[in-house]
């Protein structure tokens, strides 16, 4: 357990950041799932859903919530599925 006041403050700050990051990560996962389902359902709204998911992945990577390579991998896979469904 932390003894110094600065260590206690660091614990509180880390917990607040963890909660914020968890919300962003969850929202990003949800948007990726919606994009995947839209691709499988039909190409009409798929472009819009994929664009929203890609934007969320970019924002999460820029904030350091997910690793940039992780975002790139998910974006690439989404785009591949979208292109395959439209071909």
Buried (B, 14 or more C-beta within 10 A) or exposed (E): EEEEEEEEEEEEEEEEEEEEBEEBBEEBBEBBEBBBEBBEEEEEEBBEBBEBBBEBBBBBBEEEBBEEEEBEEBBEEBEEBBEEBEE
